[in-house]
């Protein structure tokens, strides 16, 4: 795709759609699966003790509650919990936000009969906690050299403990749960869905962290640029990043998946997004966006089409 822009690089990176559909994930560390399964088991051992209270925020179709629950490493995760105004929920969805954070629940939601758990990931927004910076260019570097403490792993834990919290709040929704994540939350979602059978379906919109070695070679802005600078200044890609690769995680996803991937994106390079889609071995649907992290003429139309398509995709939950 070609758009007028002021970036000093081409956010399509010269990739045609056909070429994007051939990008494969990098080589997987030998202990990739045991690392993540151990992490998942530890998260399942956390009692989330969710607490919900009426919120001052409103939504035209949902009752909004302020939410708090326990995650790993003693983190208290805060956000919102939405339930339908006119009926009991028939399914539950966890929403993962982008690296810009989130200051209120989204308005455009694909299902009217779902409960939505909307966490702020650790260190960000309502879940901010010093010394973690909520600025993406610093947040993404927090403990990046320590595989077992890297902030991205903790954020994945926040999804898993969020699933546990949702089940505590509405036990009858177990078996009817899905995940929707965008950008930062999309990459985290691939890492979470790969190991959590409690999530029956997933949607990832312009997912980040795909194909980390390739991602470090492509000019970009935002958190990706921060990781590139860190790698240049510290002798190359930190070994820990090999384990936090959403395309590698996608190889282990077994649920039906819906991916929205962009052909032009200055913040999350399209080859990394498509590496996530390409790696999913089973039932998957691709929605091709003209651009991501960029305003373009057809953006509203594409976003409306995507919401409608997601309603159909999530209906079997």
NORCOR-V120083 format. One record per residue. N is the residue number from 1. RES is the residue in one letter. PHI is phi in whole degrees, -180 to 180 (none if undefined). D_CENTER is the distance of its C-alpha to the mean C-alpha in Angstrom with 1 decimal. Layout:
N_RES_PHI_D_CENTER, N_RES_PHI_D_CENTER
This chain:
1_X_none_24.4, 2_X_-123_26.6, 3_X_-132_26.2, 4_X_-71_28.2, 5_X_-157_26.4, 6_X_-116_27.5, 7_X_-73_25.2, 8_X_-81_27.4, 9_X_-151_25.6, 10_X_-93_24.7, 11_X_-70_20.9, 12_X_-100_21.6, 13_X_59_23.0, 14_X_75_25.8, 15_X_-89_23.7, 16_X_-77_25.0, 17_X_-61_22.9, 18_X_-60_24.9, 19_X_-71_24.2, 20_X_-59_20.4, 21_X_-77_20.7, 22_X_-110_22.5, 23_X_-70_20.1, 24_X_-106_19.7, 25_X_-70_17.7, 26_X_-76_19.8, 27_X_-71_21.9, 28_X_-91_20.4, 29_X_-58_21.8, 30_X_-59_24.3, 31_X_-102_22.9, 32_X_-59_19.2, 33_X_-65_19.3, 34_X_-59_21.5, 35_X_-58_19.4, 36_X_-74_16.3, 37_X_-66_18.6, 38_X_-64_20.4, 39_X_-65_17.4, 40_X_-62_16.4, 41_X_-61_20.0, 42_X_-65_20.2, 43_X_-65_17.4, 44_X_-66_19.2, 45_X_-79_22.3, 46_X_-86_21.1, 47_X_-85_22.7, 48_X_-73_20.2, 49_X_44_23.2, 50_X_-65_21.3, 51_X_-127_23.3, 52_X_-124_23.1, 53_X_-137_25.6, 54_X_-56_26.4, 55_X_-100_24.7, 56_X_-76_26.5, 57_X_-79_23.9, 58_X_-127_24.6, 59_X_-145_23.2, 60_X_-66_25.5, 61_X_-123_24.4, 62_X_-135_22.8, 63_X_-85_24.1, 64_X_-102_21.9, 65_X_-118_22.0, 66_X_-75_21.1, 67_X_-124_19.2, 68_X_-148_19.4, 69_X_-150_18.8, 70_X_-90_19.4, 71_X_-121_16.9, 72_X_-70_18.0, 73_X_57_20.4, 74_X_74_21.7, 75_X_-77_18.8, 76_X_-98_19.1, 77_X_-99_15.9, 78_X_-120_16.8, 79_X_175_15.5, 80_X_-140_16.8, 81_X_-131_17.7, 82_X_-111_18.9, 83_X_-128_21.6, 84_X_-61_23.6, 85_X_-70_26.8, 86_X_-111_29.1, 87_X_-158_28.2, 88_X_-72_26.6, 89_X_-69_23.1, 90_X_-101_23.1, 91_X_-156_19.4, 92_X_-130_16.4, 93_X_-132_12.8, 94_X_-99_10.1, 95_X_-109_8.1, 96_X_-108_5.0, 97_X_-84_6.7, 98_X_-83_7.2, 99_X_-75_9.5, 100_X_-77_12.4, 101_X_82_11.9, 102_X_-151_13.0, 103_X_-115_16.6, 104_X_-166_17.0, 105_X_-62_15.5, 106_X_-67_14.9, 107_X_-84_18.1, 108_X_-86_17.2, 109_X_-124_16.1, 110_X_-78_16.8, 111_X_-127_18.9, 112_X_-83_21.8, 113_X_-111_22.4, 114_X_-112_19.1, 115_X_-92_18.2, 116_X_-119_15.0, 117_X_-100_13.6, 118_X_-121_11.9, 119_X_-85_11.5, 120_X_-92_11.7, 121_X_-64_10.2, 122_X_-53_13.3, 123_X_89_15.3, 124_X_-125_13.9, 125_X_58_15.7, 126_X_-66_17.5, 127_X_-102_16.3, 128_X_-64_17.9, 129_X_-159_20.3, 130_X_-59_22.7, 131_X_-91_22.9, 132_X_-74_19.1, 133_X_-84_18.8, 134_X_-90_16.3, 135_X_-70_17.1, 136_X_-52_14.2, 137_X_-73_17.0, 138_X_-105_18.1, 139_X_-56_15.1, 140_X_-66_13.7, 141_X_-98_17.2, 142_X_-66_17.7, 143_X_59_19.4, 144_X_-64_18.0, 145_X_-90_21.3, 146_X_-117_21.0, 147_X_-56_19.1, 148_X_-84_19.4, 149_X_-124_18.6, 150_X_-57_16.0, 151_X_-59_13.7, 152_X_-64_10.5, 153_X_-63_12.1, 154_X_-63_12.9, 155_X_-67_9.4, 156_X_-65_8.7, 157_X_-55_12.1, 158_X_-65_11.2, 159_X_-71_9.2, 160_X_-62_12.2, 161_X_-70_14.7, 162_X_-65_13.2, 163_X_-60_14.0, 164_X_-60_17.3, 165_X_-64_17.9, 166_X_-63_17.4, 167_X_-67_19.9, 168_X_-64_22.2, 169_X_-73_22.3, 170_X_-136_22.8, 171_X_-55_24.0, 172_X_-68_25.0, 173_X_-84_21.4, 174_X_-57_20.9, 175_X_90_20.5, 176_X_-130_19.1, 177_X_-117_15.5, 178_X_-140_12.3, 179_X_-133_8.6, 180_X_-128_7.2, 181_X_-139_3.9, 182_X_-122_5.2, 183_X_55_5.9, 184_X_-52_5.0, 185_X_-69_2.1, 186_X_-72_2.5, 187_X_-63_4.4, 188_X_-61_4.0, 189_X_-62_4.0, 190_X_-61_6.8, 191_X_-68_8.3, 192_X_-77_8.6, 193_X_-63_9.8, 194_X_-59_12.2, 195_X_-122_14.3, 196_X_-112_14.1, 197_X_-71_16.7, 198_X_-71_16.5, 199_X_-93_13.6, 200_X_-88_15.6, 201_X_-150_13.4, 202_X_-147_9.9, 203_X_-127_8.8, 204_X_-123_6.5, 205_X_-107_7.8, 206_X_39_8.9, 207_X_-66_6.4, 208_X_-88_7.6, 209_X_69_9.6, 210_X_-87_11.4, 211_X_54_15.0, 212_X_-56_15.5, 213_X_-61_19.3, 214_X_-69_19.3, 215_X_-57_16.7, 216_X_-75_19.2, 217_X_-98_22.0, 218_X_-103_20.8, 219_X_-54_21.6, 220_X_-159_18.8, 221_X_-122_18.3, 222_X_73_16.2, 223_X_-63_14.3, 224_X_-63_15.0, 225_X_-65_18.7, 226_X_-63_18.8, 227_X_-68_17.8, 228_X_-61_20.4, 229_X_-63_23.0, 230_X_-60_22.5, 231_X_-63_23.0, 232_X_-63_26.1, 233_X_-83_27.6, 234_X_-125_27.1, 235_X_78_28.3, 236_X_120_25.2, 237_X_-65_21.7, 238_X_-59_21.3, 239_X_-59_21.6, 240_X_-59_18.7, 241_X_-64_16.3, 242_X_-62_17.5, 243_X_-92_15.7, 244_X_-112_12.3, 245_X_-119_12.1, 246_X_-68_9.3, 247_X_-73_12.4, 248_X_-65_14.4, 249_X_-60_12.2, 250_X_-61_12.1, 251_X_-63_15.9, 252_X_-102_15.8, 253_X_-76_13.9, 254_X_-116_16.8, 255_X_-78_15.5, 256_X_-59_15.9, 257_X_-130_13.0, 258_X_-126_12.7, 259_X_-121_11.3, 260_X_-106_12.0, 261_X_-121_12.9, 262_X_-100_15.2, 263_X_-89_18.5, 264_X_-141_18.9, 265_X_-161_16.4, 266_X_-78_17.7, 267_X_-104_14.6, 268_X_-129_12.5, 269_X_-56_15.4, 270_X_-52_15.6, 271_X_-58_16.9, 272_X_-70_13.8, 273_X_-62_11.8, 274_X_-71_14.7, 275_X_-61_14.9, 276_X_-65_11.8, 277_X_-60_13.5, 278_X_-62_16.9, 279_X_-77_16.1, 280_X_-65_15.3, 281_X_-82_18.8, 282_X_-114_19.3, 283_X_-66_19.0, 284_X_-151_16.7, 285_X_-127_16.9, 286_X_-112_16.3, 287_X_-114_16.3, 288_X_-89_17.5, 289_X_-89_16.9, 290_X_-65_19.7, 291_X_-156_17.7, 292_X_-131_14.4, 293_X_53_14.6, 294_X_-163_18.2, 295_X_-85_20.6, 296_X_-141_22.6, 297_X_-56_25.3, 298_X_-95_23.6, 299_X_-61_20.3, 300_X_-62_21.3, 301_X_-62_22.7, 302_X_-65_19.7, 303_X_-66_17.3, 304_X_-66_19.9, 305_X_-63_20.3, 306_X_-65_16.6, 307_X_-59_16.7, 308_X_-64_19.9, 309_X_-65_18.7, 310_X_-66_15.7, 311_X_-57_18.5, 312_X_-68_20.4, 313_X_-65_17.6, 314_X_-86_16.8, 315_X_-55_20.5, 316_X_-69_21.3, 317_X_-58_19.3
